[in-house]
Amino acid sequence: MPRLSHRLLGYLVVATGFLGLAYGLTMLSVLDYFSLEGAASSEVAAFLNQNGAVLQTSMMAALVGYLVAVPMMLIITAATFKGETQPGWRRDFALGLVWASLPLRPLWWAALITLTPTLLAASQPGADPDATRATFTTYQMLYTLLNTTTEDIAVNILGGGWFVLVGSTIVSSRRLPVLLGWIGVGIGFLYLVSSAELFGLGLGTSGNLIPLIAGVAGPFWLGAAGILAVRKVT
């Protein structure tokens, strides 16, 4: 009975993380929310007034998904390295990447969820122009700074490194399907390349396409690998 309950809990974790990421990121992409970075305050205000309710729901779903991705990754890591009598540096490093990303994952989402009602109020007709200008300046600053912290560092660099490390280990250990391992390695490289601009490397016309592919493929990989991993560790 405890084994069954542990397995059901594992499936619940995987399903929650997958659905949160899939719904949240899909809706934000459909709304074209990520194109607002650097947009004029009038454009942001119009977007918020038109999509405010859906935007907040999507952000909440994405925040939950980003956080629940941590136990999903821990389950997959446990399954990938299961049976090793002497834990090596690869497992320790993989766990370190997951835990290091945890405090950075919610920053962007939590800040924007908190700030969105203020932005909506500041964008209404009759709002004080100076207050509106200050609010949107703060929004743009947080958008850029915390997007770098959450997306580029936590997800693309730390998460991408985890994908490559765990995916390559799956290929060599065969504790999960080898094809799944190769796909994980590919997704990891896409995540890492997505943050190439932080190091002065331009992506040209691929600058929007590569992060989009990684952002769509990553949650599906975590969902598929997570379901298989739960059976391995429970």
Biotite code that builds the C-alpha atoms (Angstrom):
import biotite.structure as struc

atoms = struc.array([
    struc.Atom([0.000, 0.000, 0.000], chain_id="A", res_id=1, res_name="MET", atom_name="CA", element="C"),
    struc.Atom([2.726, 2.569, 0.796], chain_id="A", res_id=2, res_name="PRO", atom_name="CA", element="C"),
    struc.Atom([4.371, 1.742, -2.540], chain_id="A", res_id=3, res_name="ARG", atom_name="CA", element="C"),
    struc.Atom([1.103, 2.369, -4.402], chain_id="A", res_id=4, res_name="LEU", atom_name="CA", element="C"),
    struc.Atom([0.541, 5.667, -2.590], chain_id="A", res_id=5, res_name="SER", atom_name="CA", element="C"),
    struc.Atom([4.088, 6.778, -3.374], chain_id="A", res_id=6, res_name="HIS", atom_name="CA", element="C"),
    struc.Atom([3.572, 5.939, -7.038], chain_id="A", res_id=7, res_name="ARG", atom_name="CA", element="C"),
    struc.Atom([0.268, 7.828, -7.180], chain_id="A", res_id=8, res_name="LEU", atom_name="CA", element="C"),
    struc.Atom([1.911, 10.826, -5.507], chain_id="A", res_id=9, res_name="LEU", atom_name="CA", element="C"),
    struc.Atom([4.712, 10.684, -8.048], chain_id="A", res_id=10, res_name="GLY", atom_name="CA", element="C"),
    struc.Atom([2.242, 10.632, -10.932], chain_id="A", res_id=11, res_name="TYR", atom_name="CA", element="C"),
    struc.Atom([0.379, 13.562, -9.375], chain_id="A", res_id=12, res_name="LEU", atom_name="CA", element="C"),
    struc.Atom([3.603, 15.572, -9.161], chain_id="A", res_id=13, res_name="VAL", atom_name="CA", element="C"),
    struc.Atom([4.477, 14.830, -12.789], chain_id="A", res_id=14, res_name="VAL", atom_name="CA", element="C"),
    struc.Atom([0.959, 15.622, -14.033], chain_id="A", res_id=15, res_name="ALA", atom_name="CA", element="C"),
    struc.Atom([0.793, 18.882, -12.066], chain_id="A", res_id=16, res_name="THR", atom_name="CA", element="C"),
    struc.Atom([4.182, 20.058, -13.294], chain_id="A", res_id=17, res_name="GLY", atom_name="CA", element="C"),
    struc.Atom([3.489, 19.119, -16.901], chain_id="A", res_id=18, res_name="PHE", atom_name="CA", element="C"),
    struc.Atom([0.023, 20.690, -17.020], chain_id="A", res_id=19, res_name="LEU", atom_name="CA", element="C"),
    struc.Atom([1.219, 23.862, -15.293], chain_id="A", res_id=20, res_name="GLY", atom_name="CA", element="C"),
    struc.Atom([4.095, 24.327, -17.713], chain_id="A", res_id=21, res_name="LEU", atom_name="CA", element="C"),
    struc.Atom([2.134, 23.291, -20.793], chain_id="A", res_id=22, res_name="ALA", atom_name="CA", element="C"),
    struc.Atom([-0.875, 25.510, -20.102], chain_id="A", res_id=23, res_name="TYR", atom_name="CA", element="C"),
    struc.Atom([1.012, 28.501, -18.711], chain_id="A", res_id=24, res_name="GLY", atom_name="CA", element="C"),
    struc.Atom([3.735, 28.708, -21.350], chain_id="A", res_id=25, res_name="LEU", atom_name="CA", element="C"),
    struc.Atom([1.359, 27.873, -24.219], chain_id="A", res_id=26, res_name="THR", atom_name="CA", element="C"),
    struc.Atom([-1.108, 30.600, -23.259], chain_id="A", res_id=27, res_name="MET", atom_name="CA", element="C"),
    struc.Atom([1.638, 33.178, -22.755], chain_id="A", res_id=28, res_name="LEU", atom_name="CA", element="C"),
    struc.Atom([3.039, 32.305, -26.189], chain_id="A", res_id=29, res_name="SER", atom_name="CA", element="C"),
    struc.Atom([-0.411, 32.524, -27.787], chain_id="A", res_id=30, res_name="VAL", atom_name="CA", element="C"),
    struc.Atom([-0.899, 35.929, -26.170], chain_id="A", res_id=31, res_name="LEU", atom_name="CA", element="C"),
    struc.Atom([2.594, 36.896, -27.435], chain_id="A", res_id=32, res_name="ASP", atom_name="CA", element="C"),
    struc.Atom([3.387, 38.130, -23.941], chain_id="A", res_id=33, res_name="TYR", atom_name="CA", element="C"),
    struc.Atom([7.134, 37.632, -24.294], chain_id="A", res_id=34, res_name="PHE", atom_name="CA", element="C"),
    struc.Atom([7.308, 40.269, -27.023], chain_id="A", res_id=35, res_name="SER", atom_name="CA", element="C"),
    struc.Atom([6.430, 42.996, -24.493], chain_id="A", res_id=36, res_name="LEU", atom_name="CA", element="C"),
    struc.Atom([10.009, 43.378, -23.284], chain_id="A", res_id=37, res_name="GLU", atom_name="CA", element="C"),
    struc.Atom([11.056, 46.883, -24.292], chain_id="A", res_id=38, res_name="GLY", atom_name="CA", element="C"),
    struc.Atom([7.568, 47.766, -25.585], chain_id="A", res_id=39, res_name="ALA", atom_name="CA", element="C"),
    struc.Atom([6.136, 51.230, -25.039], chain_id="A", res_id=40, res_name="ALA", atom_name="CA", element="C"),
    struc.Atom([4.092, 51.687, -21.873], chain_id="A", res_id=41, res_name="SER", atom_name="CA", element="C"),
    struc.Atom([0.982, 52.458, -23.941], chain_id="A", res_id=42, res_name="SER", atom_name="CA", element="C"),
    struc.Atom([1.346, 49.124, -25.741], chain_id="A", res_id=43, res_name="GLU", atom_name="CA", element="C"),
    struc.Atom([1.810, 47.266, -22.442], chain_id="A", res_id=44, res_name="VAL", atom_name="CA", element="C"),
    struc.Atom([-1.224, 49.038, -20.964], chain_id="A", res_id=45, res_name="ALA", atom_name="CA", element="C"),
    struc.Atom([-3.408, 48.091, -23.928], chain_id="A", res_id=46, res_name="ALA", atom_name="CA", element="C"),
    struc.Atom([-2.244, 44.488, -23.715], chain_id="A", res_id=47, res_name="PHE", atom_name="CA", element="C"),
    struc.Atom([-2.968, 44.274, -19.977], chain_id="A", res_id=48, res_name="LEU", atom_name="CA", element="C"),
    struc.Atom([-6.440, 45.781, -20.296], chain_id="A", res_id=49, res_name="ASN", atom_name="CA", element="C"),
    struc.Atom([-7.312, 43.308, -23.014], chain_id="A", res_id=50, res_name="GLN", atom_name="CA", element="C"),
    struc.Atom([-5.726, 40.165, -21.511], chain_id="A", res_id=51, res_name="ASN", atom_name="CA", element="C"),
    struc.Atom([-5.335, 40.859, -17.772], chain_id="A", res_id=52, res_name="GLY", atom_name="CA", element="C"),
    struc.Atom([-7.383, 37.936, -16.378], chain_id="A", res_id=53, res_name="ALA", atom_name="CA", element="C"),
    struc.Atom([-5.981, 35.320, -18.775], chain_id="A", res_id=54, res_name="VAL", atom_name="CA", element="C"),
    struc.Atom([-2.479, 36.666, -18.235], chain_id="A", res_id=55, res_name="LEU", atom_name="CA", element="C"),
    struc.Atom([-2.624, 36.265, -14.454], chain_id="A", res_id=56, res_name="GLN", atom_name="CA", element="C"),
    struc.Atom([-4.048, 32.731, -14.719], chain_id="A", res_id=57, res_name="THR", atom_name="CA", element="C"),
    struc.Atom([-1.336, 31.763, -17.203], chain_id="A", res_id=58, res_name="SER", atom_name="CA", element="C"),
    struc.Atom([1.392, 33.221, -14.999], chain_id="A", res_id=59, res_name="MET", atom_name="CA", element="C"),
    struc.Atom([0.092, 31.338, -11.955], chain_id="A", res_id=60, res_name="MET", atom_name="CA", element="C"),
    struc.Atom([0.068, 28.084, -13.936], chain_id="A", res_id=61, res_name="ALA", atom_name="CA", element="C"),
    struc.Atom([3.596, 28.708, -15.219], chain_id="A", res_id=62, res_name="ALA", atom_name="CA", element="C"),
    struc.Atom([4.830, 29.556, -11.708], chain_id="A", res_id=63, res_name="LEU", atom_name="CA", element="C"),
    struc.Atom([3.404, 26.305, -10.330], chain_id="A", res_id=64, res_name="VAL", atom_name="CA", element="C"),
    struc.Atom([4.908, 24.390, -13.248], chain_id="A", res_id=65, res_name="GLY", atom_name="CA", element="C"),
    struc.Atom([8.347, 25.960, -12.811], chain_id="A", res_id=66, res_name="TYR", atom_name="CA", element="C"),
    struc.Atom([8.360, 25.062, -9.109], chain_id="A", res_id=67, res_name="LEU", atom_name="CA", element="C"),
    struc.Atom([6.957, 21.536, -9.506], chain_id="A", res_id=68, res_name="VAL", atom_name="CA", element="C"),
    struc.Atom([9.553, 20.932, -12.228], chain_id="A", res_id=69, res_name="ALA", atom_name="CA", element="C"),
    struc.Atom([12.071, 20.633, -9.375], chain_id="A", res_id=70, res_name="VAL", atom_name="CA", element="C"),
    struc.Atom([10.579, 17.445, -7.837], chain_id="A", res_id=71, res_name="PRO", atom_name="CA", element="C"),
    struc.Atom([9.994, 16.144, -11.383], chain_id="A", res_id=72, res_name="MET", atom_name="CA", element="C"),
    struc.Atom([13.695, 16.583, -12.134], chain_id="A", res_id=73, res_name="MET", atom_name="CA", element="C"),
    struc.Atom([14.646, 14.984, -8.818], chain_id="A", res_id=74, res_name="LEU", atom_name="CA", element="C"),
    struc.Atom([12.493, 11.923, -9.602], chain_id="A", res_id=75, res_name="ILE", atom_name="CA", element="C"),
    struc.Atom([14.078, 11.597, -13.053], chain_id="A", res_id=76, res_name="ILE", atom_name="CA", element="C"),
    struc.Atom([17.551, 12.012, -11.555], chain_id="A", res_id=77, res_name="THR", atom_name="CA", element="C"),
    struc.Atom([16.847, 9.301, -8.977], chain_id="A", res_id=78, res_name="ALA", atom_name="CA", element="C"),
    struc.Atom([15.666, 6.899, -11.697], chain_id="A", res_id=79, res_name="ALA", atom_name="CA", element="C"),
    struc.Atom([18.596, 7.722, -13.968], chain_id="A", res_id=80, res_name="THR", atom_name="CA", element="C"),
    struc.Atom([21.200, 6.944, -11.312], chain_id="A", res_id=81, res_name="PHE", atom_name="CA", element="C"),
    struc.Atom([19.281, 4.183, -9.504], chain_id="A", res_id=82, res_name="LYS", atom_name="CA", element="C"),
    struc.Atom([21.378, 1.144, -8.663], chain_id="A", res_id=83, res_name="GLY", atom_name="CA", element="C"),
    struc.Atom([24.714, 2.931, -8.389], chain_id="A", res_id=84, res_name="GLU", atom_name="CA", element="C"),
    struc.Atom([26.468, 1.573, -5.311], chain_id="A", res_id=85, res_name="THR", atom_name="CA", element="C"),
    struc.Atom([28.859, 4.516, -5.166], chain_id="A", res_id=86, res_name="GLN", atom_name="CA", element="C"),
    struc.Atom([27.233, 7.820, -6.123], chain_id="A", res_id=87, res_name="PRO", atom_name="CA", element="C"),
    struc.Atom([29.577, 9.633, -8.494], chain_id="A", res_id=88, res_name="GLY", atom_name="CA", element="C"),
    struc.Atom([30.104, 13.251, -9.393], chain_id="A", res_id=89, res_name="TRP", atom_name="CA", element="C"),
    struc.Atom([27.566, 13.102, -12.228], chain_id="A", res_id=90, res_name="ARG", atom_name="CA", element="C"),
    struc.Atom([24.658, 12.401, -9.901], chain_id="A", res_id=91, res_name="ARG", atom_name="CA", element="C"),
    struc.Atom([25.858, 14.935, -7.330], chain_id="A", res_id=92, res_name="ASP", atom_name="CA", element="C"),
    struc.Atom([26.322, 17.560, -10.030], chain_id="A", res_id=93, res_name="PHE", atom_name="CA", element="C"),
    struc.Atom([22.883, 16.839, -11.513], chain_id="A", res_id=94, res_name="ALA", atom_name="CA", element="C"),
    struc.Atom([21.265, 17.248, -8.089], chain_id="A", res_id=95, res_name="LEU", atom_name="CA", element="C"),
    struc.Atom([23.271, 20.422, -7.502], chain_id="A", res_id=96, res_name="GLY", atom_name="CA", element="C"),
    struc.Atom([21.987, 21.941, -10.756], chain_id="A", res_id=97, res_name="LEU", atom_name="CA", element="C"),
    struc.Atom([18.379, 21.222, -9.750], chain_id="A", res_id=98, res_name="VAL", atom_name="CA", element="C"),
    struc.Atom([18.665, 22.623, -6.225], chain_id="A", res_id=99, res_name="TRP", atom_name="CA", element="C"),
    struc.Atom([20.640, 25.667, -7.408], chain_id="A", res_id=100, res_name="ALA", atom_name="CA", element="C"),
    struc.Atom([17.815, 26.574, -9.789], chain_id="A", res_id=101, res_name="SER", atom_name="CA", element="C"),
    struc.Atom([15.085, 26.333, -7.139], chain_id="A", res_id=102, res_name="LEU", atom_name="CA", element="C"),
    struc.Atom([15.421, 29.795, -5.508], chain_id="A", res_id=103, res_name="PRO", atom_name="CA", element="C"),
    struc.Atom([15.704, 31.490, -8.919], chain_id="A", res_id=104, res_name="LEU", atom_name="CA", element="C"),
    struc.Atom([12.748, 29.808, -10.641], chain_id="A", res_id=105, res_name="ARG", atom_name="CA", element="C"),
    struc.Atom([9.861, 31.765, -9.049], chain_id="A", res_id=106, res_name="PRO", atom_name="CA", element="C"),
    struc.Atom([11.405, 35.256, -9.041], chain_id="A", res_id=107, res_name="LEU", atom_name="CA", element="C"),
    struc.Atom([10.195, 36.531, -12.413], chain_id="A", res_id=108, res_name="TRP", atom_name="CA", element="C"),
    struc.Atom([6.743, 34.998, -12.218], chain_id="A", res_id=109, res_name="TRP", atom_name="CA", element="C"),
    struc.Atom([6.066, 35.985, -8.611], chain_id="A", res_id=110, res_name="ALA", atom_name="CA", element="C"),
    struc.Atom([7.164, 39.590, -9.226], chain_id="A", res_id=111, res_name="ALA", atom_name="CA", element="C"),
    struc.Atom([5.028, 39.986, -12.351], chain_id="A", res_id=112, res_name="LEU", atom_name="CA", element="C"),
    struc.Atom([1.987, 38.304, -10.787], chain_id="A", res_id=113, res_name="ILE", atom_name="CA", element="C"),
    struc.Atom([2.288, 40.720, -7.867], chain_id="A", res_id=114, res_name="THR", atom_name="CA", element="C"),
    struc.Atom([2.809, 43.761, -10.072], chain_id="A", res_id=115, res_name="LEU", atom_name="CA", element="C"),
    struc.Atom([0.119, 43.060, -12.694], chain_id="A", res_id=116, res_name="THR", atom_name="CA", element="C"),
    struc.Atom([-2.844, 44.454, -10.640], chain_id="A", res_id=117, res_name="PRO", atom_name="CA", element="C"),
    struc.Atom([-0.835, 47.637, -10.051], chain_id="A", res_id=118, res_name="THR", atom_name="CA", element="C"),
    struc.Atom([-0.100, 47.886, -13.772], chain_id="A", res_id=119, res_name="LEU", atom_name="CA", element="C"),
    struc.Atom([-3.778, 47.432, -14.570], chain_id="A", res_id=120, res_name="LEU", atom_name="CA", element="C"),
    struc.Atom([-4.724, 50.212, -12.156], chain_id="A", res_id=121, res_name="ALA", atom_name="CA", element="C"),
    struc.Atom([-2.015, 52.502, -13.536], chain_id="A", res_id=122, res_name="ALA", atom_name="CA", element="C"),
    struc.Atom([-3.195, 51.970, -17.111], chain_id="A", res_id=123, res_name="SER", atom_name="CA", element="C"),
    struc.Atom([-6.800, 53.036, -16.476], chain_id="A", res_id=124, res_name="GLN", atom_name="CA", element="C"),
    struc.Atom([-8.063, 56.381, -17.852], chain_id="A", res_id=125, res_name="PRO", atom_name="CA", element="C"),
    struc.Atom([-7.629, 59.166, -15.335], chain_id="A", res_id=126, res_name="GLY", atom_name="CA", element="C"),
    struc.Atom([-4.625, 57.618, -13.612], chain_id="A", res_id=127, res_name="ALA", atom_name="CA", element="C"),
    struc.Atom([-1.910, 60.045, -12.523], chain_id="A", res_id=128, res_name="ASP", atom_name="CA", element="C"),
    struc.Atom([0.592, 60.296, -15.430], chain_id="A", res_id=129, res_name="PRO", atom_name="CA", element="C"),
    struc.Atom([3.663, 60.468, -13.181], chain_id="A", res_id=130, res_name="ASP", atom_name="CA", element="C"),
    struc.Atom([2.541, 57.419, -11.190], chain_id="A", res_id=131, res_name="ALA", atom_name="CA", element="C"),
    struc.Atom([1.782, 55.554, -14.411], chain_id="A", res_id=132, res_name="THR", atom_name="CA", element="C"),
    struc.Atom([5.197, 56.375, -15.850], chain_id="A", res_id=133, res_name="ARG", atom_name="CA", element="C"),
    struc.Atom([6.998, 55.266, -12.670], chain_id="A", res_id=134, res_name="ALA", atom_name="CA", element="C"),
    struc.Atom([4.995, 52.040, -12.494], chain_id="A", res_id=135, res_name="THR", atom_name="CA", element="C"),
    struc.Atom([5.753, 51.051, -16.059], chain_id="A", res_id=136, res_name="PHE", atom_name="CA", element="C"),
    struc.Atom([9.435, 51.971, -15.687], chain_id="A", res_id=137, res_name="THR", atom_name="CA", element="C"),
    struc.Atom([9.605, 49.641, -12.688], chain_id="A", res_id=138, res_name="THR", atom_name="CA", element="C"),
    struc.Atom([7.796, 46.940, -14.684], chain_id="A", res_id=139, res_name="TYR", atom_name="CA", element="C"),
    struc.Atom([10.260, 47.113, -17.581], chain_id="A", res_id=140, res_name="GLN", atom_name="CA", element="C"),
    struc.Atom([13.239, 46.995, -15.206], chain_id="A", res_id=141, res_name="MET", atom_name="CA", element="C"),
    struc.Atom([11.887, 43.958, -13.348], chain_id="A", res_id=142, res_name="LEU", atom_name="CA", element="C"),
    struc.Atom([10.872, 42.274, -16.605], chain_id="A", res_id=143, res_name="TYR", atom_name="CA", element="C"),
    struc.Atom([14.401, 42.450, -17.988], chain_id="A", res_id=144, res_name="THR", atom_name="CA", element="C"),
    struc.Atom([16.322, 41.759, -14.765], chain_id="A", res_id=145, res_name="LEU", atom_name="CA", element="C"),
    struc.Atom([14.205, 38.926, -13.406], chain_id="A", res_id=146, res_name="LEU", atom_name="CA", element="C"),
    struc.Atom([13.675, 37.378, -16.825], chain_id="A", res_id=147, res_name="ASN", atom_name="CA", element="C"),
    struc.Atom([17.455, 37.003, -17.050], chain_id="A", res_id=148, res_name="THR", atom_name="CA", element="C"),
    struc.Atom([17.587, 35.504, -13.553], chain_id="A", res_id=149, res_name="THR", atom_name="CA", element="C"),
    struc.Atom([14.705, 33.061, -13.964], chain_id="A", res_id=150, res_name="THR", atom_name="CA", element="C"),
    struc.Atom([14.770, 32.167, -17.643], chain_id="A", res_id=151, res_name="GLU", atom_name="CA", element="C"),
    struc.Atom([18.398, 32.528, -18.679], chain_id="A", res_id=152, res_name="ASP", atom_name="CA", element="C"),
    struc.Atom([20.121, 31.333, -15.508], chain_id="A", res_id=153, res_name="ILE", atom_name="CA", element="C"),
    struc.Atom([17.668, 28.995, -13.738], chain_id="A", res_id=154, res_name="ALA", atom_name="CA", element="C"),
    struc.Atom([16.028, 27.379, -16.756], chain_id="A", res_id=155, res_name="VAL", atom_name="CA", element="C"),
    struc.Atom([18.393, 27.731, -19.707], chain_id="A", res_id=156, res_name="ASN", atom_name="CA", element="C"),
    struc.Atom([21.814, 27.400, -18.076], chain_id="A", res_id=157, res_name="ILE", atom_name="CA", element="C"),
    struc.Atom([21.199, 25.335, -14.927], chain_id="A", res_id=158, res_name="LEU", atom_name="CA", element="C"),
    struc.Atom([18.254, 23.438, -16.401], chain_id="A", res_id=159, res_name="GLY", atom_name="CA", element="C"),
    struc.Atom([19.946, 22.990, -19.769], chain_id="A", res_id=160, res_name="GLY", atom_name="CA", element="C"),
    struc.Atom([23.057, 21.613, -18.079], chain_id="A", res_id=161, res_name="GLY", atom_name="CA", element="C"),
    struc.Atom([20.856, 19.156, -16.163], chain_id="A", res_id=162, res_name="TRP", atom_name="CA", element="C"),
    struc.Atom([19.157, 18.010, -19.370], chain_id="A", res_id=163, res_name="PHE", atom_name="CA", element="C"),
    struc.Atom([22.510, 17.344, -21.059], chain_id="A", res_id=164, res_name="VAL", atom_name="CA", element="C"),
    struc.Atom([23.983, 15.554, -18.050], chain_id="A", res_id=165, res_name="LEU", atom_name="CA", element="C"),
    struc.Atom([20.949, 13.394, -17.255], chain_id="A", res_id=166, res_name="VAL", atom_name="CA", element="C"),
    struc.Atom([20.167, 12.755, -20.923], chain_id="A", res_id=167, res_name="GLY", atom_name="CA", element="C"),
    struc.Atom([23.719, 11.549, -21.647], chain_id="A", res_id=168, res_name="SER", atom_name="CA", element="C"),
    struc.Atom([23.614, 9.348, -18.543], chain_id="A", res_id=169, res_name="THR", atom_name="CA", element="C"),
    struc.Atom([20.347, 7.795, -19.715], chain_id="A", res_id=170, res_name="ILE", atom_name="CA", element="C"),
    struc.Atom([22.013, 7.008, -23.052], chain_id="A", res_id=171, res_name="VAL", atom_name="CA", element="C"),
    struc.Atom([24.958, 5.256, -21.367], chain_id="A", res_id=172, res_name="SER", atom_name="CA", element="C"),
    struc.Atom([23.089, 3.574, -18.486], chain_id="A", res_id=173, res_name="SER", atom_name="CA", element="C"),
    struc.Atom([19.901, 2.610, -20.407], chain_id="A", res_id=174, res_name="ARG", atom_name="CA", element="C"),
    struc.Atom([17.870, 2.862, -17.194], chain_id="A", res_id=175, res_name="ARG", atom_name="CA", element="C"),
    struc.Atom([15.318, 4.797, -19.228], chain_id="A", res_id=176, res_name="LEU", atom_name="CA", element="C"),
    struc.Atom([14.790, 4.573, -23.022], chain_id="A", res_id=177, res_name="PRO", atom_name="CA", element="C"),
    struc.Atom([17.910, 5.551, -24.948], chain_id="A", res_id=178, res_name="VAL", atom_name="CA", element="C"),
    struc.Atom([15.919, 7.634, -27.434], chain_id="A", res_id=179, res_name="LEU", atom_name="CA", element="C"),
    struc.Atom([14.561, 9.628, -24.510], chain_id="A", res_id=180, res_name="LEU", atom_name="CA", element="C"),
    struc.Atom([18.137, 10.271, -23.415], chain_id="A", res_id=181, res_name="GLY", atom_name="CA", element="C"),
    struc.Atom([19.217, 11.548, -26.826], chain_id="A", res_id=182, res_name="TRP", atom_name="CA", element="C"),
    struc.Atom([16.184, 13.825, -27.036], chain_id="A", res_id=183, res_name="ILE", atom_name="CA", element="C"),
    struc.Atom([17.007, 15.145, -23.551], chain_id="A", res_id=184, res_name="GLY", atom_name="CA", element="C"),
    struc.Atom([20.563, 15.964, -24.641], chain_id="A", res_id=185, res_name="VAL", atom_name="CA", element="C"),
    struc.Atom([19.233, 17.823, -27.684], chain_id="A", res_id=186, res_name="GLY", atom_name="CA", element="C"),
    struc.Atom([16.764, 19.819, -25.591], chain_id="A", res_id=187, res_name="ILE", atom_name="CA", element="C"),
    struc.Atom([19.532, 20.650, -23.121], chain_id="A", res_id=188, res_name="GLY", atom_name="CA", element="C"),
    struc.Atom([21.703, 22.098, -25.868], chain_id="A", res_id=189, res_name="PHE", atom_name="CA", element="C"),
    struc.Atom([18.763, 24.160, -27.130], chain_id="A", res_id=190, res_name="LEU", atom_name="CA", element="C"),
    struc.Atom([18.263, 25.571, -23.629], chain_id="A", res_id=191, res_name="TYR", atom_name="CA", element="C"),
    struc.Atom([21.963, 26.407, -23.309], chain_id="A", res_id=192, res_name="LEU", atom_name="CA", element="C"),
    struc.Atom([22.098, 28.038, -26.749], chain_id="A", res_id=193, res_name="VAL", atom_name="CA", element="C"),
    struc.Atom([19.012, 30.086, -25.842], chain_id="A", res_id=194, res_name="SER", atom_name="CA", element="C"),
    struc.Atom([21.145, 32.074, -23.391], chain_id="A", res_id=195, res_name="SER", atom_name="CA", element="C"),
    struc.Atom([24.096, 32.523, -25.744], chain_id="A", res_id=196, res_name="ALA", atom_name="CA", element="C"),
    struc.Atom([23.422, 36.264, -25.946], chain_id="A", res_id=197, res_name="GLU", atom_name="CA", element="C"),
    struc.Atom([24.417, 36.600, -22.286], chain_id="A", res_id=198, res_name="LEU", atom_name="CA", element="C"),
    struc.Atom([27.941, 35.760, -23.420], chain_id="A", res_id=199, res_name="PHE", atom_name="CA", element="C"),
    struc.Atom([27.927, 38.085, -26.415], chain_id="A", res_id=200, res_name="GLY", atom_name="CA", element="C"),
    struc.Atom([27.018, 35.434, -28.977], chain_id="A", res_id=201, res_name="LEU", atom_name="CA", element="C"),
    struc.Atom([24.302, 36.505, -31.392], chain_id="A", res_id=202, res_name="GLY", atom_name="CA", element="C"),
    struc.Atom([21.656, 34.020, -32.555], chain_id="A", res_id=203, res_name="LEU", atom_name="CA", element="C"),
    struc.Atom([20.475, 35.991, -35.571], chain_id="A", res_id=204, res_name="GLY", atom_name="CA", element="C"),
    struc.Atom([17.076, 34.932, -36.904], chain_id="A", res_id=205, res_name="THR", atom_name="CA", element="C"),
    struc.Atom([17.132, 31.861, -34.618], chain_id="A", res_id=206, res_name="SER", atom_name="CA", element="C"),
    struc.Atom([17.030, 34.075, -31.525], chain_id="A", res_id=207, res_name="GLY", atom_name="CA", element="C"),
    struc.Atom([13.290, 33.550, -31.076], chain_id="A", res_id=208, res_name="ASN", atom_name="CA", element="C"),
    struc.Atom([12.893, 30.086, -32.618], chain_id="A", res_id=209, res_name="LEU", atom_name="CA", element="C"),
    struc.Atom([15.415, 28.157, -30.483], chain_id="A", res_id=210, res_name="ILE", atom_name="CA", element="C"),
    struc.Atom([13.991, 29.246, -27.084], chain_id="A", res_id=211, res_name="PRO", atom_name="CA", element="C"),
    struc.Atom([10.486, 28.493, -28.389], chain_id="A", res_id=212, res_name="LEU", atom_name="CA", element="C"),
    struc.Atom([11.437, 24.932, -29.386], chain_id="A", res_id=213, res_name="ILE", atom_name="CA", element="C"),
    struc.Atom([13.188, 24.337, -26.062], chain_id="A", res_id=214, res_name="ALA", atom_name="CA", element="C"),
    struc.Atom([10.291, 25.834, -24.106], chain_id="A", res_id=215, res_name="GLY", atom_name="CA", element="C"),
    struc.Atom([7.773, 23.550, -25.840], chain_id="A", res_id=216, res_name="VAL", atom_name="CA", element="C"),
    struc.Atom([9.870, 20.365, -25.918], chain_id="A", res_id=217, res_name="ALA", atom_name="CA", element="C"),
    struc.Atom([11.208, 20.646, -22.347], chain_id="A", res_id=218, res_name="GLY", atom_name="CA", element="C"),
    struc.Atom([7.873, 20.225, -20.501], chain_id="A", res_id=219, res_name="PRO", atom_name="CA", element="C"),
    struc.Atom([6.839, 17.324, -22.741], chain_id="A", res_id=220, res_name="PHE", atom_name="CA", element="C"),
    struc.Atom([10.176, 15.591, -22.105], chain_id="A", res_id=221, res_name="TRP", atom_name="CA", element="C"),
    struc.Atom([9.845, 16.108, -18.348], chain_id="A", res_id=222, res_name="LEU", atom_name="CA", element="C"),
    struc.Atom([6.316, 14.702, -18.476], chain_id="A", res_id=223, res_name="GLY", atom_name="CA", element="C"),
    struc.Atom([7.290, 11.585, -20.471], chain_id="A", res_id=224, res_name="ALA", atom_name="CA", element="C"),
    struc.Atom([10.512, 10.937, -18.546], chain_id="A", res_id=225, res_name="ALA", atom_name="CA", element="C"),
    struc.Atom([8.769, 11.674, -15.253], chain_id="A", res_id=226, res_name="GLY", atom_name="CA", element="C"),
    struc.Atom([6.039, 9.051, -15.836], chain_id="A", res_id=227, res_name="ILE", atom_name="CA", element="C"),
    struc.Atom([8.661, 6.403, -16.663], chain_id="A", res_id=228, res_name="LEU", atom_name="CA", element="C"),
    struc.Atom([10.882, 7.479, -13.782], chain_id="A", res_id=229, res_name="ALA", atom_name="CA", element="C"),
    struc.Atom([8.090, 7.179, -11.179], chain_id="A", res_id=230, res_name="VAL", atom_name="CA", element="C"),
    struc.Atom([7.750, 3.481, -12.047], chain_id="A", res_id=231, res_name="ARG", atom_name="CA", element="C"),
    struc.Atom([11.501, 3.038, -11.585], chain_id="A", res_id=232, res_name="LYS", atom_name="CA", element="C"),
    struc.Atom([11.758, 4.592, -8.152], chain_id="A", res_id=233, res_name="VAL", atom_name="CA", element="C"),
    struc.Atom([8.501, 3.447, -6.503], chain_id="A", res_id=234, res_name="THR", atom_name="CA", element="C"),
])
